[in-house]
Each structure stands twice: as C-alpha cells, then as structure tokens.
Amino acid sequence: MNRKQHFVLALALLLLQALPALAGGGKDINALLWQISGKGLKSPSYLYGTIHAVCPDKLVLSDLLQEKVKQTEQLTLELDMDDPNMMGEMMQYAKLPEGQSLQALFEAEEYKVLSDYFTANYGIDIKLLDGMKPFMLQTMVMAKLTECTPESYEQRLMEIAHSQKKEVVGIETVQQQMAAVDKLPNDMYADMLVRMVQDIPQAKADYDKLVELYLAQDLQGLENLMKRDYSEEDYKKFNEVFLVQRNKSWIPIMERMAKQKATFFAVGAGHLSGENGVVALLRKQGYKVTPVTK
C-alpha cells in the first residue's frame, strides 16, 4: 500500500494518525485509559483513546472503563455529539466553495474509477456529489472497509453517560474541527481518495490490522503501521495539522473542565501520545497523568 493510501486511512478515521513515543519514553506508552490528577484537582478526571469506526463485535467497553465513567460528572468528546444540530453543521462544511467542482479535481480516468465505485457500492451517480469535498467521500468509503455497519466508542460512551444522567459536551466545535481539515488542499484529499479506491483490498487489510493493533493497545505497532512508506514531508504536515495544533488548543479547555467537574475525556487514540500528545502536554502543565490498569 502506498504512502497516500496510508495517509487517507488515518485521515478518514481522524484517529490513529501518528503515535511517536511519549516524551521521555517509558512503559506506559501502551495504554488507552489514563487518570488525570494533581495540581489542585478535587477529584481525578480520566482520558481515553477511542477508535471512531469499528464493527460492533470488536467494540469492547471493559468493566474498568465503565466504572471510571461512573466516577465522573460529565463526558467530554472531541465534538458535542449530543447537539442535534451537529450533523447539519457538519454538512455545511462538507461542500466545496461555490464555483468549484469535485470532478475538476480528477483526471478523466481517475474520475471514472470513482464513478464506477460509487455506482457499484452505493447506487449513486457521482455527479450528485459534485459539490462535496473529497474528504467527505473518504468517510463514505471507510464504511465499506469495515464490511459491517460500524459503531463508535463515542456513541456507546454517550449511551452510558445518558443512562447515568451525565452531561455530554465537546472540546472543540464543528467549525474548528473542519477548519483543521481545510488546512490541507482539496487536491491532496482527491489524490488520497482515488488511490484508496484503486486498491480497496489492501485498504481493507490495513484497516483490519489497525483495529487489531488498537484492541491490543499496541500504540507502537500503530505508529509503525501509520508511518510506513510516509515521506517525511507528508508525515510532518499531517501531524502538525491534525494533532499538534489541535492538541495544544485543547489543553486549556480540558484544564478548565477538569477543575469545574470530574470529567471523562474521550478522544481519538492518535491524540494521546508523542511529545505534543495530550498526555505529555497535560504533564507539562503540572498534572499527574498515569495509565489505569486496574
């Protein structure tokens, strides 16, 4: 699988994007659940790394995880998925600027490949999607990679929070998240999309491997998978836009929330580690962030 195909897989999941070792290293790199304490917090908060699209039989919420949710007062996701207007807002940012065309981003042969794929798999004439950004079409393709009706950890965590009458909030807005998407050009996303569709079997194999590594909490293995065949330039660009800048903007918001209420934070697993990951950034602010194993 070539560099661009790995790149689009990470983008579509908005999740396991780049997982360099935690600053200073250590045995705690392979963990998805963390406790946040210290620096005057009255009660600990928790941080959990999710995967945004997985088959139901692979989605596991341990008793330990559910217990930590119960011990907190609110659930915080990347976006406020409780907001009934969220999908409507998302669709506003899914459209290309007026006067631009999806078809214009592809060579004639590439466009035919996409057209054939969407007709065969969705029964959709791709011309009906001509005003959509290529990034949004990638999310449609991801559903086919799973070969199931995928679910998300976020949705299941919301169900638990609702059952416990907890508030669900977001760290960032739809506008802020889509602004990160728009920092990379549409022709780059178009290239990623067509290359992915051209080799669906390999994309499926890599997706299955990604889920396997996630469930094993093998963050180093995920790093190796996602960095394989990257150019240094692509890796740095992707990491900066989707992880570093967003992580840094999240920290003051997470601090404020944790000080106000014991909070269970659930974000894509790719945001956890690295010297600019959420774990390291919280530690730099003086918090004690430790893996929870029992």
Backbone torsions as a table, in degrees:
resi	resn	phi	psi	omega
1	MET	NA	133.7	-173.2
2	ASN	-84.1	174.2	-173.8
3	ARG	-55.6	-45.5	-175.7
4	LYS	-66.7	-33.6	-178.9
5	GLN	-69.3	-39.4	174.8
6	HIS	-62.8	-40.1	-177.6
7	PHE	-60.4	-46.4	-178.2
8	VAL	-69.1	-33.2	178.4
9	LEU	-60.2	-43.8	178.9
10	ALA	-66.7	-41.1	-179.5
11	LEU	-63.8	-43.7	-177.4
12	ALA	-62.9	-37.8	178.6
13	LEU	-78.7	-22.8	-173.5
14	LEU	46.9	51.9	-166.1
15	LEU	-148.2	-77.3	-169.4
16	LEU	-92.9	49.6	-160.9
17	GLN	-72.7	-37.8	-178.1
18	ALA	-166.0	125.6	-171.1
19	LEU	-130.1	63.4	175.7
20	PRO	-65.4	159.9	-176.1
21	ALA	-60.3	150.5	176.8
22	LEU	-60.2	147.7	179.1
23	ALA	-54.1	124.3	-179.4
24	GLY	88.1	-5.8	178.5
25	GLY	71.0	-158.6	178.6
26	GLY	122.1	162.4	-176.9
27	LYS	-77.1	-11.0	-174.2
28	ASP	-86.0	9.7	-178.8
29	ILE	-63.6	-37.7	-176.4
30	ASN	-88.9	73.4	178.0
31	ALA	-148.8	144.3	178.5
32	LEU	-108.9	-22.9	-178.0
33	LEU	-112.0	128.3	-174.9
34	TRP	-132.5	147.3	173.4
35	GLN	-102.5	136.8	178.1
36	ILE	-112.4	120.5	-178.1
37	SER	-145.6	179.5	178.1
38	GLY	84.2	-176.6	179.0
39	LYS	51.3	40.7	173.6
40	GLY	84.3	3.4	178.3
41	LEU	-67.9	129.5	-178.8
42	LYS	-69.6	-38.2	178.5
43	SER	-135.4	149.2	179.9
44	PRO	-68.9	149.7	169.2
45	SER	-107.8	172.2	-177.9
46	TYR	-133.4	152.9	-179.0
47	LEU	-128.8	129.9	-178.4
48	TYR	-132.1	136.0	178.4
49	GLY	-93.3	124.0	-175.2
50	THR	-106.8	170.0	166.0
51	ILE	-120.6	133.2	-167.8
52	HIS	-84.7	-13.2	-178.5
53	ALA	-149.3	114.6	-177.2
54	VAL	-152.5	149.8	177.7
55	CYS	-65.1	145.0	-176.1
56	PRO	-53.3	-35.6	-178.0
57	ASP	-72.7	-11.8	178.2
58	LYS	-99.8	-7.4	-175.8
59	LEU	-87.0	113.5	-175.0
60	VAL	-122.2	121.8	174.0
61	LEU	-113.5	103.1	-175.0
62	SER	-66.0	160.5	175.5
63	ASP	-59.7	-37.5	178.7
64	LEU	-61.3	-46.3	-179.8
65	LEU	-61.3	-45.9	-179.0
66	GLN	-65.2	-34.0	178.0
67	GLU	-65.6	-38.2	180.0
68	LYS	-70.2	-35.3	174.3
69	VAL	-60.7	-43.3	-178.8
70	LYS	-61.5	-31.9	-177.0
71	GLN	-78.6	-7.3	-178.4
72	THR	-104.5	172.8	-176.4
73	GLU	-105.4	-17.1	178.5
74	GLN	-153.4	158.2	177.0
75	LEU	-109.3	127.5	178.8
76	THR	-118.9	120.8	177.6
77	LEU	-106.6	176.6	176.4
78	GLU	-59.6	-44.4	176.5
79	LEU	-119.5	155.7	175.5
80	ASP	-78.0	88.9	-176.9
81	MET	-74.9	-5.6	174.3
82	ASP	-80.1	-15.0	-177.0
83	ASP	-73.4	117.6	-178.6
84	PRO	-64.5	-16.3	-179.1
85	ASN	-92.1	-1.5	-172.8
86	MET	-59.2	-49.4	-176.9
87	MET	-65.5	-36.6	177.3
88	GLY	-63.4	-41.5	177.3
89	GLU	-64.6	-41.8	-179.6
90	MET	-59.0	-41.1	-178.2
91	MET	-67.5	-28.1	177.3
92	GLN	-63.1	-34.8	-178.4
93	TYR	-91.9	-1.0	-179.2
94	ALA	-82.9	-11.6	-174.0
95	LYS	-93.4	143.6	173.7
96	LEU	-68.1	154.3	176.3
97	PRO	-57.0	150.1	-179.1
98	GLU	-55.4	133.6	179.8
99	GLY	94.7	-10.7	178.3
100	GLN	-98.6	151.9	-175.5
101	SER	-128.2	137.4	175.5
102	LEU	-59.6	-44.4	-176.8
103	GLN	-58.8	-34.0	-177.4
104	ALA	-67.4	-13.6	-179.2
105	LEU	-83.4	-7.4	-173.6
106	PHE	-124.5	152.4	167.8
107	GLU	-70.6	158.5	-176.2
108	ALA	-55.9	-41.9	-178.9
109	GLU	-68.0	-39.4	178.9
110	GLU	-65.3	-42.5	-178.9
111	TYR	-63.5	-36.1	177.8
112	LYS	-65.3	-39.8	177.3
113	VAL	-59.0	-45.8	179.4
114	LEU	-65.7	-43.2	-179.8
115	SER	-59.3	-46.2	179.8
116	ASP	-63.1	-39.7	-178.5
117	TYR	-65.1	-47.4	-177.2
118	PHE	-70.8	-31.5	175.6
119	THR	-67.8	-45.2	-176.6
120	ALA	-70.5	-35.6	-172.6
121	ASN	-99.9	-22.0	-177.2
122	TYR	-126.0	-10.2	-175.4
123	GLY	65.1	29.6	-176.1
124	ILE	-114.5	132.9	170.3
125	ASP	-75.3	119.0	-174.2
126	ILE	-60.5	-18.2	177.6
127	LYS	-63.3	-25.4	178.0
128	LEU	-70.4	-15.8	-179.8
129	LEU	-104.5	14.6	-170.8
130	ASP	-62.6	-23.8	-180.0
131	GLY	-92.1	3.3	-176.5
132	MET	-90.8	149.3	175.2
133	LYS	-72.1	144.2	-180.0
134	PRO	-59.4	-28.6	178.2
135	PHE	-57.9	-38.5	-178.0
136	MET	-70.0	-32.7	176.9
137	LEU	-67.5	-29.9	178.2
138	GLN	-61.7	-38.0	-179.4
139	THR	-66.4	-31.5	176.7
140	MET	-67.6	-40.6	180.0
141	VAL	-66.1	-36.0	-179.2
142	MET	-57.4	-36.9	-179.3
143	ALA	-61.0	-32.2	179.0
144	LYS	-76.3	-26.7	179.2
145	LEU	-66.8	-30.7	-176.8
146	THR	-76.8	-21.3	-177.7
147	GLU	54.8	36.0	177.0
148	CYS	-160.0	179.9	169.8
149	THR	-91.3	100.5	-171.1
150	PRO	-68.1	151.6	173.5
151	GLU	-121.2	171.2	-179.9
152	SER	-127.0	150.6	174.7
153	TYR	-61.7	-34.6	-179.3
154	GLU	-59.5	-45.5	-178.8
155	GLN	-63.5	-42.5	-179.1
156	ARG	-67.7	-38.6	177.2
157	LEU	-65.2	-36.2	176.4
158	MET	-62.1	-40.6	179.6
159	GLU	-61.4	-40.9	177.7
160	ILE	-64.5	-45.5	-179.6
161	ALA	-60.5	-43.6	179.8
162	HIS	-62.5	-41.0	-179.4
163	SER	-63.5	-24.9	179.6
164	GLN	-101.1	9.2	178.0
165	LYS	57.9	40.0	177.5
166	LYS	-97.2	150.7	176.6
167	GLU	-76.3	144.9	175.3
168	VAL	-115.3	126.4	-178.6
169	VAL	-133.0	175.8	-179.3
170	GLY	-122.5	152.0	176.4
171	ILE	-78.9	-37.6	-178.6
172	GLU	-131.6	166.7	179.3
173	THR	-92.3	165.2	174.9
174	VAL	-57.4	-42.7	-179.7
175	GLN	-59.2	-42.7	-179.6
176	GLN	-67.7	-41.6	-179.4
177	GLN	-66.4	-42.7	-179.5
178	MET	-72.1	-24.5	175.1
179	ALA	-64.3	-35.7	176.5
180	ALA	-65.2	-42.6	178.0
181	VAL	-58.2	-42.6	-175.1
182	ASP	-74.9	-5.5	178.3
183	LYS	-74.2	-16.7	173.3
184	LEU	-103.7	142.4	-173.1
185	PRO	-70.1	151.1	-179.2
186	ASN	-62.5	-30.7	179.9
187	ASP	-68.9	-26.3	175.1
188	MET	-69.1	-45.4	177.6
189	TYR	-63.0	-37.2	179.2
190	ALA	-62.5	-41.8	178.3
191	ASP	-63.5	-43.5	178.4
192	MET	-60.6	-45.1	-176.4
193	LEU	-61.7	-49.5	-175.7
194	VAL	-68.3	-36.4	178.4
195	ARG	-66.7	-36.0	178.0
196	MET	-64.9	-47.5	-178.1
197	VAL	-65.0	-30.1	-179.8
198	GLN	-69.5	-19.1	-179.5
199	ASP	-139.4	61.7	-179.3
200	ILE	-59.5	-43.6	-179.8
201	PRO	-55.6	-42.5	179.3
202	GLN	-70.7	-36.3	177.3
203	ALA	-62.5	-40.1	177.2
204	LYS	-63.5	-42.8	-179.8
205	ALA	-62.4	-41.8	-180.0
206	ASP	-69.8	-36.0	176.9
207	TYR	-63.3	-44.6	179.1
208	ASP	-60.2	-39.5	179.1
209	LYS	-66.9	-39.3	179.3
210	LEU	-60.8	-45.1	179.4
211	VAL	-64.3	-41.6	179.2
212	GLU	-58.7	-46.3	-179.4
213	LEU	-67.1	-38.1	178.6
214	TYR	-62.1	-48.1	-178.1
215	LEU	-64.3	-28.0	176.7
216	ALA	-83.3	-1.4	-175.9
217	GLN	54.3	34.9	-179.0
218	ASP	-92.0	79.7	-177.1
219	LEU	-66.7	-31.8	177.6
220	GLN	-67.9	-39.9	176.2
221	GLY	-62.9	-37.6	177.3
222	LEU	-65.5	-39.8	176.9
223	GLU	-59.3	-47.2	-178.4
224	ASN	-61.6	-39.7	179.8
225	LEU	-64.9	-47.4	-173.7
226	MET	-75.9	-25.1	-179.9
227	LYS	-89.8	-11.1	-176.2
228	ARG	-58.8	127.0	176.9
229	ASP	68.0	9.0	173.9
230	TYR	-68.7	147.0	163.9
231	SER	-82.8	151.9	-179.8
232	GLU	-60.4	-37.1	-179.1
233	GLU	-64.6	-46.6	179.9
234	ASP	-63.7	-42.2	-178.3
235	TYR	-60.8	-47.9	-178.2
236	LYS	-64.0	-41.3	-178.3
237	LYS	-64.7	-47.5	-179.3
238	PHE	-63.4	-47.4	-178.6
239	ASN	-59.8	-43.0	-177.8
240	GLU	-65.4	-45.4	-174.9
241	VAL	-73.4	-46.7	-171.1
242	PHE	-92.2	-19.4	-177.7
243	LEU	-118.7	-65.8	-170.2
244	VAL	-55.8	-54.3	-176.4
245	GLN	-63.4	-41.9	-179.3
246	ARG	-69.5	-43.8	-179.9
247	ASN	-56.7	-45.7	-178.1
248	LYS	-64.0	-36.2	179.6
249	SER	-73.1	-24.0	-179.4
250	TRP	-75.0	-31.7	-169.5
251	ILE	-57.0	-50.6	179.7
252	PRO	-62.4	-30.9	178.6
253	ILE	-70.1	-44.1	178.3
254	MET	-63.9	-39.7	178.1
255	GLU	-60.4	-46.9	-179.1
256	ARG	-61.2	-44.3	-179.3
257	MET	-63.9	-44.8	-177.7
258	ALA	-65.3	-31.8	178.6
259	LYS	-72.2	-33.3	-178.6
260	GLN	-79.5	-41.7	-177.0
261	LYS	-148.0	147.8	170.7
262	ALA	-63.3	121.7	-169.5
263	THR	-122.6	140.9	172.4
264	PHE	-103.1	108.6	-179.9
265	PHE	-92.4	130.1	176.5
266	ALA	-128.8	112.9	-178.2
267	VAL	-133.7	163.9	178.1
268	GLY	-52.6	136.9	-174.2
269	ALA	-58.0	-27.3	180.0
270	GLY	-65.3	-15.3	-179.7
271	HIS	-84.8	-8.7	-171.1
272	LEU	-76.9	-49.4	-167.3
273	SER	-106.4	176.5	-175.3
274	GLY	99.9	161.0	-178.2
275	GLU	-65.3	-20.2	174.2
276	ASN	-111.9	19.9	176.3
277	GLY	-79.7	164.0	-176.2
278	VAL	-60.6	-38.9	179.9
279	VAL	-60.8	-51.5	-178.4
280	ALA	-65.3	-39.0	-178.9
281	LEU	-67.1	-38.1	176.1
282	LEU	-66.2	-38.7	177.9
283	ARG	-63.5	-38.9	179.2
284	LYS	-64.0	-27.1	178.6
285	GLN	-82.1	-2.4	175.6
286	GLY	102.3	6.2	179.2
287	TYR	-87.1	152.1	172.6
288	LYS	-91.2	115.9	-177.7
289	VAL	-120.5	112.0	-173.6
290	THR	-128.8	145.2	178.4
291	PRO	-68.0	143.8	179.6
292	VAL	-106.0	118.2	-178.0
293	THR	-119.7	-13.0	179.3
294	LYS	-160.3	NA	NA
